[in-house]
Amino acid sequence: MSISEQYALIPLRDMVIYPGMITPVFLGRKKSVEAVEIADSTDRRIFFTLQKDLTVNEPGMADLNETGTIAKVLQVLKLPDGSIKILVEGLTRGRVEKFFDEPECLYAEVRPVIEREEYENTEAMTAGLMKAFNEYAELSGKVDPGVRENIKNMRDLETLTWMIAGSVHVKNETHQEILEINSLPERVEKVMETLFTEIELIRIDERIKKKVKTQMAKAQREYYLGEQIKAINKELGRDEDPKAEADEIESKIKESLMPDEVREKAMKELKKFRSMPAMSSETTVSRNYLDWLVSIPWGKTTEDNLDITRAEEILNRDHFGLEKPKERILEYLAVRSLSKKLKGPIICFAGPPGVGKTSLARSIAESMGRKFVRMSLGGMRDEAEIRGHRRTYVGALPGKIIQSIKKSGSMNPVFLLDEIDKLGSDYRGDPSSALLETLDPEQNSTFMDHYMEVEFDLSKVLFITTANSVESIPAPLLDRMEIIGLAGYTEKEKFSIAKNFLIPKQLEEHSLTAEQVKIADSAVSEIIKSYTREAGVRTLEREIASVIRKAARLIVQNKKKKTVKINAETVEKMLGKKKYRHEELREDEDKGIATGLAWTPYGGDILQIEVSVFPGSGKLELTGKLGEVMSESARTALSVVKSRADKFGIPAYMFKDNDIHLHVPEGAVPKDGPSAGITMTTALMSALSGLKVNCRIAMTGEITLRGRVLPVGGIKEKVLAAHRAGVKEIILPSANEKDLTDIPADVKNETRFHLFESIDQVLETVIIK
């Protein structure tokens, strides 16, 4: 029976020492160095054992394996960094019985494990072990030739087992398992199992290396051929590398934030693209489709700036007046700041040209910090312009919606659909029908473009549309939009816009200063009154630009002239004869003529209706390019006059023996609608009764057979037109009283309004008896 002895203990992190094994050991821990010094001063013997956890710096007994090796220190070499290198020889295995953690070093009471049994068939085990070892040594190339020579002449099976085990490069845990086996046959079996496992791993590794080498050779061959193809393509003017292009597209797909279903479709298309011949026409179609898929800004949005004060400043900076549109936008921003789930409204700015519909949308985008895109719908007749063409067509592309989103680089731009009332339709489809899905917040989160063939989320887009007239917009499309009317400007508003916006803008564009070109207030007023007749300010801006250009010429031609002053008198010299005269409004009384008010897509206008009576057979002649509704309104007006003939002293024969001709001037301009009903009634009554009409009073309203005056639309535009023409009195239907709240205060203060419910009240006011 072996007797336990006390040894200094050194825990090892990266090796297991076997009996009979001579090996160097590097030590750096303070207690390990101290243990060597203590052993060196005694019998030079130390107990080595493997740590279970290599990361523990100061291990206790629980961190160490109980079985280790008692070894003798043969040589000690101190290194400059304080660590030491020792050469040790393993003597015998040992098992820890007690463990002591002293300040200077670790100690252990160790009982040697000595094998005393004799085994049979050692020669067969020796031969099998040697055969396996030699095969391992040949395949791995990791065994030192000197070690192989020593092992070849060794006949003691136990020593041979330890030597071979120490020469196999396996994990420390496997070495520890071998060290702990007490039975020699079992240990031999474990070492042989380890050798066979390593041999098989080496063979697998060799097969993999050969396969990789073959693949590398194939890849090199493909690379060489690919380079040749590239050189040939370059000579032919086709500088394309399909494989590199496919790899680039694949990396873009992986980097993109596209939804999973879109990514899946893109990868399928890419797989198909890789298998196509480079010169095939289908390859070009597939590549273009992939380019579109990866170029869409999937998941990219701009952060909304919901500062209402800043937004209000920007809107006021860019636009004068337009209080209702501004108020609606500020309301939207306020609600958006409270609720992120709010779906964008579909706003339609409706009004005459030049009042600032398009520029207002641009200012909204700036105030919200969003990208701005504009798409003109004027004259669009092909549905594919909206939804795109299917990829089966040559030269197919996505629709303008997807193209504009790509151009903006954001999934939540402010998207302006300009001139939505100018959409047409023909055999190629109806674009307005394609817009129904786009402009429906409940549906546009799954918008489907025919070319893209994947669902596209438009719910984050703020759509704004513009129109001159809502009458021509299809009802289903109109129902999806919130109409905000933009009426024309008054002369005072135009004056303010010219002074504060247009003149400074044109001076800057022409590189002039306010000191070089001084435009008097009288000149601005003269341009507005005599050279423009519009609801907006587009013509006004052109005329101002013309004046400034002529001033610039004077400055350039006359070097001494540093300042050009422009007043009402010089305007006519610069712009020529006056284009419009306000004397066109009849300010006297006359027979058979009445002043009406009309609404046009370009704002309001005055309309002087004329009636002539001459011998005939009782026919009613209507001229002036009147529409069906207006023609019916004229016949209704004649019936109203007949029903009141006695009251105004009109004999019955006047209707039988005379023809009546009703004409609305500017005969080349189409006119329609019922709002001229009371005006035509007044003109007919005057012509047939011989009584004069006060032409200074303008009027609008629909007439019924019983003489009731019904409400009409476009009141603000009509009133502004009358104000521009110098009208001081206006007759309106009583039901339109609510519309007077939209009239600017200065116009209301200068105008007298008559609100009537019947034609009798109208005739009593304007017919002079």
Stockholm file with secondary structure:
# STOCKHOLM 1.0

chainA/1-769         MSISEQYALIPLRDMVIYPGMITPVFLGRKKSVEAVEIADSTDRRIFFTLQKDLTVNEPGMADLNETGTIAKVLQVLKLPDGSIKILVEGLTRGRVEKFFDEPECLYAEVRPVIEREEYENTEAMTAGLMKAFNEYAELSGKVDPGVRENIKNMRDLETLTWMIAGSVHVKNETHQEILEINSLPERVEKVMETLFTEIELIRIDERIKKKVKTQMAKAQREYYLGEQIKAINKELGRDEDPKAEADEIESKIKESLMPDEVREKAMKELKKFRSMPAMSSETTVSRNYLDWLVSIPWGKTTEDNLDITRAEEILNRDHFGLEKPKERILEYLAVRSLSKKLKGPIICFAGPPGVGKTSLARSIAESMGRKFVRMSLGGMRDEAEIRGHRRTYVGALPGKIIQSIKKSGSMNPVFLLDEIDKLGSDYRGDPSSALLETLDPEQNSTFMDHYMEVEFDLSKVLFITTANSVESIPAPLLDRMEIIGLAGYTEKEKFSIAKNFLIPKQLEEHSLTAEQVKIADSAVSEIIKSYTREAGVRTLEREIASVIRKAARLIVQNKKKKTVKINAETVEKMLGKKKYRHEELREDEDKGIATGLAWTPYGGDILQIEVSVFPGSGKLELTGKLGEVMSESARTALSVVKSRADKFGIPAYMFKDNDIHLHVPEGAVPKDGPSAGITMTTALMSALSGLKVNCRIAMTGEITLRGRVLPVGGIKEKVLAAHRAGVKEIILPSANEKDLTDIPADVKNETRFHLFESIDQVLETVIIK
#=GR chainA/1-769 SS CCCCEEEEEEEESSCCCCTTCEEEEEECSHHHHHHHHHHHTTTCEEEEEEBSCTTCSSCCGGGBCSEEEEEEEEEEEECTTSCEEEEEEEEEEEEEEEEEECSSCEEEEEEEECCCCCCSCHHHHHHHHHHHHHHHHHHHCCSCHHHHHHHHTCCCHHHHHHHHHHHSCCCHHHHHHHHHCCCHHHHHHHHHHHHHHHHHHHHHHHHHHHHHHHHHHHHHHHHHHHHHHHHHHHHTTCCCCHHHHHHHHHHHHHHSCCCHHHHHHHHHHHHHHHHSCTTCHHHHHHHHHHHHHHHSCTTCCCCCCCCHHHHHHHHHHHCSSCHHHHHHHHHHHHHHHHCTTCCCCCEEEECCTTSSHHHHHHHHHHHHTCCEEEEECTTCCCTHHHHCCCTTSTTCCCCHHHHHHHHHTSSSCEEEEETGGGCCCBTTBCHHHHHHHHTCTTTGGGEECTTTCSEECCTTCEEEEEESCSTTSCHHHHHTSEEEECCCCCHHHHHHHIIIIIHHHHHHHTTCCTTTEEECHHHHHHHHHHHCCCSSSHHHHHHHHHHHHHHHHHHHHCTTCCCEEECHHHHHHHHCSCSCCGGGSCCSEEESEEEEEEEETTEEEEEEEEEEEEESSSCEEEESSBCHHHHHHHHHHHHHHHHTTGGGTCCTHHHHSEEEEEECSSTTSCBCCSTTHHHHHHHHHHHHHCCEEETTEEECCEECTTCBEECCSCHHHHHHHHHHTTCCEEEEEGGGGGGGGGSCHHHHHHCEEEEESBHHHHHHHHEEC
#=GC SS_cons         CCCCEEEEEEEESSCCCCTTCEEEEEECSHHHHHHHHHHHTTTCEEEEEEBSCTTCSSCCGGGBCSEEEEEEEEEEEECTTSCEEEEEEEEEEEEEEEEEECSSCEEEEEEEECCCCCCSCHHHHHHHHHHHHHHHHHHHCCSCHHHHHHHHTCCCHHHHHHHHHHHSCCCHHHHHHHHHCCCHHHHHHHHHHHHHHHHHHHHHHHHHHHHHHHHHHHHHHHHHHHHHHHHHHHHTTCCCCHHHHHHHHHHHHHHSCCCHHHHHHHHHHHHHHHHSCTTCHHHHHHHHHHHHHHHSCTTCCCCCCCCHHHHHHHHHHHCSSCHHHHHHHHHHHHHHHHCTTCCCCCEEEECCTTSSHHHHHHHHHHHHTCCEEEEECTTCCCTHHHHCCCTTSTTCCCCHHHHHHHHHTSSSCEEEEETGGGCCCBTTBCHHHHHHHHTCTTTGGGEECTTTCSEECCTTCEEEEEESCSTTSCHHHHHTSEEEECCCCCHHHHHHHIIIIIHHHHHHHTTCCTTTEEECHHHHHHHHHHHCCCSSSHHHHHHHHHHHHHHHHHHHHCTTCCCEEECHHHHHHHHCSCSCCGGGSCCSEEESEEEEEEEETTEEEEEEEEEEEEESSSCEEEESSBCHHHHHHHHHHHHHHHHTTGGGTCCTHHHHSEEEEEECSSTTSCBCCSTTHHHHHHHHHHHHHCCEEETTEEECCEECTTCBEECCSCHHHHHHHHHHTTCCEEEEEGGGGGGGGGSCHHHHHHCEEEEESBHHHHHHHHEEC
//
